[in-house]
């Protein structure tokens, strides 16, 4: 009888040990995925529902074991909602750590320097992971929803790459971009050159937006800022084509004609002195920096070189500028 008891105890122990080993082997095995896959845990999902869903998709074997493991660790109620990236070699043990750790997928949304608010809205509307709330709202309604009633939206969002999780609303992304713009503008304004003819941060933002549209070359931004700064100081009109284009609006067909330069709009810097009433595009930090720290010099004009590299020729007199314009036009004719 004693031997029988001993045998039963040994058998029970071996069975428990074998079960433990089998359970540990399960926890360290790989889930059934052929490739990296995105998986979303909806808010309010229970652990059992998640395990069953993963099992029904063919990814997770023994869903009850997975639930038991989570309960044994006290993790049943610690699963975080969100979108997760599941790797093929992920084990049930690692899967639980991932869901509890809340390391959700981050998506990227980029605002391009020189883009307009209309272009920003169009790009944002095409983001599939964003929850879209602004729809057909007017620009003014969007700004009001952000707490900026009466503020023109152009230029009020800093060009940058913003990371967000699935379900983030479009208004949240816009609010973040606006807050970063305000913070950046305030910081750079505090470190501005003392002799620039700008009275407030918004004027710097307006000038920066013109600089952003005039050149894509980082090395030229301070030079162009210098030209516009001297023109403002001398009470000369800025005569910036991008401001004319912005004033034309959606009807702009790609060409600026003489009548466009002479047709007065609030943004036509050929017909009006000073800065336009608002920015004409989204200006990056580098363009704002240039507006606040213009390069010194005597140049008052610039025109594209036509070399194909986006560069400009800078002149100190109208005669020199006119000759540069003729050279530019001659290069264009050779290419036609």
C-alpha positions in Angstrom: 0.0 0.0 0.0 2.9 2.4 0.9 4.5 1.7 -2.5 1.2 2.4 -4.2 1.0 5.8 -2.5 4.6 6.6 -3.4 3.9 5.7 -7.0 0.8 7.9 -7.1 2.6 10.8 -5.6 5.5 10.4 -8.1 3.1 10.1 -11.0 1.2 13.2 -9.9 4.4 15.1 -9.5 5.6 14.1 -12.9 2.2 15.0 -14.4 2.3 18.4 -12.8 5.9 18.9 -13.9 5.0 17.8 -17.4 2.0 20.1 -17.4 4.1 23.0 -16.2 6.7 22.3 -18.9 4.0 22.1 -21.5 2.5 25.4 -20.3 5.9 27.1 -20.4 6.6 25.7 -23.8 3.4 27.2 -25.0 4.2 30.6 -23.5 7.5 30.6 -25.4 6.3 29.3 -28.7 5.6 31.6 -31.7 2.1 32.7 -32.6 0.9 31.8 -36.1 1.7 34.8 -38.2 3.3 34.7 -41.6 4.3 38.4 -41.6 4.2 41.5 -39.5 0.6 42.4 -38.9 -1.3 45.4 -37.4 -3.9 44.5 -34.8 -6.2 46.9 -33.1 -7.5 46.4 -29.5 -10.8 48.4 -29.3 -11.3 50.4 -26.1 -13.2 48.4 -23.5 -12.2 45.0 -24.9 -12.0 42.2 -22.3 -9.0 39.9 -22.2 -11.2 36.9 -23.1 -12.6 38.6 -26.1 -9.1 39.6 -27.3 -7.8 36.0 -26.9 -10.8 34.6 -28.7 -10.5 37.0 -31.5 -6.8 36.2 -31.9 -7.7 32.5 -31.9 -10.4 32.9 -34.5 -8.0 34.7 -36.8 -5.7 31.6 -36.5 -2.9 33.5 -34.7 -3.2 32.3 -31.1 -3.5 28.7 -30.0 -5.1 27.7 -26.7 -6.7 31.1 -25.9 -7.8 29.8 -22.4 -4.1 29.2 -21.5 -3.3 32.8 -22.6 -6.1 34.1 -20.3 -5.0 31.9 -17.4 -1.4 33.2 -17.8 -2.6 36.8 -17.8 -4.8 36.2 -14.7 -1.9 34.6 -12.9 0.1 37.8 -13.4 -2.7 40.1 -12.5 -2.7 41.5 -16.0 -6.3 40.7 -17.0 -7.4 44.3 -16.5 -4.2 46.0 -17.6 -4.6 45.4 -21.4 -4.4 48.8 -23.1 -6.5 49.7 -26.2 -4.7 50.8 -29.3 -3.1 49.5 -32.5 -0.3 47.1 -32.1 2.3 45.6 -34.5 2.5 41.9 -34.1 5.7 40.2 -35.3 5.7 36.6 -36.6 8.2 35.4 -34.0 6.1 36.9 -31.1 5.4 34.4 -28.3 2.2 34.5 -26.1 4.4 35.7 -23.2 5.7 38.6 -25.3 2.2 39.2 -26.7 0.8 39.8 -23.3 3.8 42.1 -22.4 3.1 44.1 -25.6 -0.6 44.5 -24.8 0.0 45.4 -21.2 2.9 47.8 -22.0 0.8 49.7 -24.4 3.5 50.1 -27.0 1.1 51.1 -29.8 1.9 51.8 -33.4 2.8 55.4 -34.1 1.8 56.9 -37.5 3.5 59.9 -39.1 1.9 62.9 -40.6 4.1 65.6 -42.2 3.2 69.2 -42.8 5.4 70.4 -45.8 7.1 73.8 -45.7 5.4 76.2 -48.1 2.1 74.3 -48.2 -1.1 76.2 -47.8 -3.9 75.5 -45.3 -6.1 74.3 -48.2 -3.3 71.8 -49.1 -2.9 70.8 -45.4 -6.6 70.1 -45.1 -6.6 67.9 -48.2 -3.5 65.9 -47.1 -5.0 65.5 -43.6 -8.3 64.3 -45.0 -6.5 61.5 -46.8 -4.9 60.1 -43.7 -6.7 56.7 -43.1 -5.6 56.3 -39.5 -7.0 59.7 -38.5 -10.5 60.1 -37.1 -12.0 62.8 -39.3 -14.2 65.4 -37.6 -13.8 68.6 -39.5 -15.3 67.4 -42.8 -16.8 70.4 -44.6 -16.3 72.8 -41.8 -15.3 76.3 -42.9 -11.7 77.4 -42.1 -13.1 79.9 -39.6 -15.1 77.1 -37.8 -12.0 75.0 -37.5 -10.1 77.8 -35.9 -13.0 78.5 -33.6 -13.1 74.9 -32.6 -9.4 75.1 -31.7 -10.0 78.2 -29.5 -8.7 80.7 -32.0 -11.9 82.5 -33.1 -11.2 85.2 -35.7 -7.7 84.0 -36.5 -6.8 83.3 -40.1 -5.6 79.7 -40.4 -2.9 80.3 -43.0 0.6 79.8 -41.6 -0.6 78.9 -38.1 0.7 75.3 -38.2 4.4 74.5 -38.0 5.8 72.3 -40.8 7.0 69.2 -39.0 6.5 65.5 -38.8 3.9 64.6 -36.1 3.5 61.1 -34.7 0.1 59.9 -33.6 -1.9 56.8 -32.8 -4.8 55.4 -34.8 -8.0 57.2 -33.9 -6.4 60.6 -33.2 -8.7 63.3 -34.5 -7.7 65.7 -37.2 -8.5 68.6 -34.9 -6.0 67.1 -32.3 -3.2 67.0 -34.9 -4.0 70.6 -36.0 -4.0 71.7 -32.4 -0.6 70.2 -31.8 0.8 71.8 -35.0 -0.6 75.1 -33.9 0.8 74.9 -30.4 4.2 74.0 -31.7 4.1 77.0 -34.1 3.2 79.4 -31.3 5.9 78.0 -29.1 8.5 78.2 -31.8 7.5 81.6 -33.0 7.6 83.0 -29.4 11.0 81.5 -28.7 12.6 82.7 -31.9 11.0 86.2 -31.6 12.6 86.6 -28.2 16.1 86.1 -29.8 15.4 88.4 -32.8 17.8 91.0 -34.2 17.0 94.4 -32.6 17.1 96.5 -35.8 14.6 94.6 -37.9 11.5 96.5 -39.0 9.0 94.1 -37.5 6.8 95.1 -34.7 5.3 91.8 -33.5 5.7 88.0 -33.9 2.9 87.7 -36.5 4.7 90.1 -38.8 7.7 87.8 -38.6 5.5 84.9 -39.5 4.1 86.7 -42.5 7.5 87.6 -43.8 8.8 84.0 -43.1 5.9 82.6 -45.2 7.0 84.8 -48.2 10.6 83.7 -47.7 9.5 80.1 -47.6 7.7 80.5 -51.0 10.5 82.4 -52.6 13.2 79.8 -52.2 13.7 76.2 -51.4 17.4 76.7 -50.8 18.3 77.0 -47.1 21.4 79.0 -47.9 19.3 81.7 -49.6 16.7 82.3 -46.9 18.8 84.9 -44.9 19.7 86.7 -48.2 16.1 86.9 -49.3 15.1 88.0 -45.8 17.8 90.7 -46.1 16.3 92.0 -49.4 12.8 92.2 -48.0 14.0 93.7 -44.7 15.8 96.5 -46.6 12.8 97.1 -48.8 10.6 97.5 -45.7 13.0 99.9 -44.2 13.2 102.0 -47.4 9.4 101.9 -47.8 9.8 100.0 -51.1 7.1 97.6 -52.1 8.1 94.0 -51.6 7.0 93.0 -55.2 6.8 89.3 -54.3 5.2 87.0 -56.9 4.0 84.4 -54.4 1.9 87.0 -52.6 0.3 87.9 -55.9 -0.4 84.2 -56.6 -2.0 83.8 -53.1 -4.2 86.8 -53.8 -5.4 85.4 -57.0 -6.6 82.3 -55.2 -7.9 79.1 -56.7 -8.3 80.6 -60.1 -4.5 80.9 -60.5 -3.6 78.8 -63.6 0.2 78.7 -63.2 1.1 81.9 -65.0 1.4 85.5 -63.7 0.3 88.1 -66.2 0.8 91.8 -66.2 -2.8 92.3 -65.3 -2.2 90.1 -62.2 0.6 92.4 -61.1 -1.6 95.5 -61.5 -4.8 94.1 -60.1 -5.1 95.2 -56.5 -5.8 92.6 -53.8 -4.9 92.7 -50.1 -2.0 90.3 -50.9 -0.6 92.1 -54.0 2.7 93.5 -52.9 3.2 95.1 -56.3 0.3 97.5 -55.6 0.5 97.8 -51.8 3.3 98.7 -49.4 4.3 96.6 -46.4 3.4 93.1 -45.5 0.2 91.3 -46.6 -2.5 90.9 -43.9 -1.7 87.2 -43.2 0.9 84.6 -44.0 0.6 83.0 -47.4 1.8 79.5 -46.5 3.2 77.4 -43.7 6.7 78.7 -42.7 9.2 76.4 -41.1 11.4 77.3 -38.2 14.4 78.0 -40.5 12.3 80.6 -42.5 11.2 82.3 -39.3 14.8 82.3 -38.1 15.8 84.0 -41.4 13.1 86.6 -41.1 14.3 87.5 -37.6 18.0 87.4 -38.6 18.3 88.7 -42.2 21.7 88.7 -43.9 23.3 92.2 -44.0 24.1 93.8 -47.3 22.9 96.2 -50.0 20.9 94.0 -52.3 17.4 95.0 -53.0 16.4 92.7 -55.9 16.7 89.0 -56.8 15.6 86.8 -59.7 16.0 83.1 -60.5 19.2 82.3 -62.3 17.5 79.7 -64.5 20.4 77.2 -63.8 17.9 74.6 -62.7 19.1 74.5 -59.1 16.6 76.9 -57.7 19.2 79.6 -57.0 18.7 83.3 -57.4 20.9 86.3 -58.5 20.9 89.2 -56.1 21.3 92.8 -57.3 21.9 96.1 -55.6 20.4 98.3 -58.4 17.4 98.1 -60.7 19.8 98.3 -63.7 21.7 95.2 -62.5 18.5 93.5 -61.7 17.1 94.1 -65.2 20.2 92.6 -66.8 19.8 89.5 -64.6 16.2 89.2 -65.6 17.2 89.3 -69.3 19.8 86.6 -68.7 17.1 84.5 -67.0 14.7 84.9 -69.9 17.4 84.1 -72.4 18.1 80.8 -70.6 14.4 80.0 -70.6 14.2 80.6 -74.4 17.2 78.2 -75.0 15.3 75.5 -73.2 12.2 75.9 -75.3 
